[in-house]
């Protein structure tokens, strides 16, 4: 999209040195436009974790390029090990956005069958670029399909402005280009349709106030900033024609995790018979999770609520001030989950689909109930599991209260007859239960284990798991996995 009339993407390789990856430091917007350079894995992790970049698609693209940077900074003979460790560290950075783990897994899968270290690095670069290009292309297609909805409302209103409410920033700043929720708006503008956007401020980071209003202004689209709690009033008084939001992770059954406050907008829209749409590329679907309540919800520092940043008009400096009395306690959930029943439809790169399992399955028959590991050919799949026997595929934590949280890319440190010693991406409590997928080749099984030991070691979460009630088939598969693990560890020294 455009900044002062010049086209930019949110992330791109430096044309003079592709070992440098350029991003827009979104923490400085709208007051300053600063291009930042990422040169190593740590830069990429910091950019994601500290929100130099944000939004599902852009987080995924940054993770893809982060894997590439990890590869090029590794010796040719150590690319596999570097990427395996990079995958763990990147997956730790922010837990909710599905695109992050998807992009990491896609790069891993692409380099696995390649033997030469130099070729691995080139493939990592090619794959990262493909992830970014697809993100932009998919978002453009989202705009094409979403345009139909806006055009129909415009026709009903005889050409009067279509008033669209959006929450947070699901614009081009949240993706590589075009955005998800904004793509139909840009397409409508290009089609000559009169549109106006109500922009929620979106506390506590104020992405709506700082980012969405700014990018809409850059594109010449009429918009009005509102406080987060104003949307319901506008809907009651006929001032909103439709709602379009983005999502950081959507289950294949249609439940949507998005910026905190989205659920309340969906409830208000439902109560006022206003269509509520969610725009997303297919990379944001979680093809494994059945229930939105299983989506991991990121919890950030309470200081993001108790303090606020902005520009001092007198000094021209960006300042952070405290809003509350000293000692005020705050809890800061970054996302909430909107159930499928409140959603009018999902706008994807393949078309608009109802938010239910059957409809989503029908539109994406090639992706349903799979993730990156299962989209590989059988040969690639077998090779990947064998070459990466030091790692688990994924694990699902069930805590003592019965709550479930799915994480991916846990690392196996040791295997015994009774269980595993793991390095996990999140802290796990002793006494919790883990469901862990293990196996070799196409022989996979879910095993249930109890956490019998936890410790912190050099900043890493170390967890001991003992399996319970393993079937005869489970013992066979686990033994096969254990042999692959010890063989791989011996080969790696």
C-alpha positions, 0 to 999 in steps of 0.5 A: 500500500502507499505511504505519502504516495510511495508503495511499501510492503511491511517486510522485504529483503534489502535489494542491495543485501538480501541478508538484511530484512527490512521492516517498518517499526510500527511502535513509532507510527503514526508519529515517525516512519522508521525502517528497521533492519533485521540481520539475525534470528534474535532481531526477528524474535525481538521484533515479534515479541516487542511488537515492532511487527504485529498482526497474524500475517506479518508475524508469520512472514517475519518468522519465515524470514527469521528462519532464513536469518538463522540459516544464513548465520549458521555454518553450512554443516549446522543448518539443520540444528540452527533451524530446529533451535530457531523454530523453538525460539520463534514459537515461544515469542507469541503464542496466539497467532497461528501464522507464526507456527505455520510459517516456521513449520513450512520453512522446516519442511522445505529444507528437510529433504535437502542435504547441502547446507548452501542449498538449504540456505537458498531454500530457506530464503526462497520459502520465506519470500514465498510466504510473504508473496502468498500473504499479499496475494491472498489478502488481495483475493480477500479484497475481491471476495469481500467487495461483493458484500460491500457492493450489495450494501451500497446498492441497497443504500442507493450509493450512500456511504457504506459504514463499516466498523473495524476493530484493532488493525487488520490492515496492510500493516498487519500483513505483508500488503493489502490487509485482511479486514481492510482489503475489501475496503480498498477494493470497494474504494477502487470500484468507486463505492463510497465507504466510511470506516468507524475505527475502534481505538483498541486499547491498550496498544491503540492499534486502531487509533495509531495504525488503522486511522493512519493507513486509511488516511494514507489511502484517502479513505474516510474514517472516524476514530471512536472509543472502544465502547462506542460501537454498540451505541452506533449500531443501536442508532443505525450508524453501522452497516457491517463489521469486518475484523481480522483474526489471529487464529481461527479453528477449522470449526469457525471459532475466531480469536482476535484482539481483545474486545472483538467478542463484545463487538460481535455480541452487539452486532448480533443483537442489532442484526448487523452482519459481522464478518471475519477476514483471514487467509487460510494460513490463519486457520488452525486445522487441528483445534476443534474449540475456540476455548482451546486457543492459547490466549497471550497475556502481556504486561499489565503496564501496557494498560496502566501506561500510555504513549504518545507525542508531546506536541510541545517537544515533538518527543514520544513520551510514556506516562502513567494513567493510574495510581501507583500500585494499581494492579492490571491484567492484560489479555491480548485476545478473546474468542468469538464463537462461530454462531455470532459470525455471518461469514469468513472472507478468505482467499477462496471465497466467503464461507460460513463459520462452521466445520462442514462449510470450511471443510468443503472450501478447503478439502486439501487442508482440513485436519492437517498442518504443515507436517501432513501437507508434505508428500509421504516421502518428505513426511517420512524423511522429516520425522526421521531427520528430526527425531530429536523433536516432537511434532506437537503437544497439548497441555491439559492442566489440573483444572481441565483447561486445554492449551495447544503448543507446537515444536516442543524439543525432546531432550531424552527418552526413557522406557517410561517417558520423555524429558522435554524442553517446552515452549511454555512453563508447565506445572508438575501434576499437569497432563500432556497429550503428546504426538510421537512417531516415525514415518507415518506411524504416529500416536497420541500418548498421555503423560503426567508431568513428574518434574519441572525446572528452569535451566539457563532460561529454558523450561525443562519438563519430565513426563511419564506416560500412563496406560500405554496400549500395546500398539502405543508401546510399539510406536514409542519404542520405534520413536525412542530408537530413532531419537537415540540414533539421531542423537548419536549421529549428531554427536 
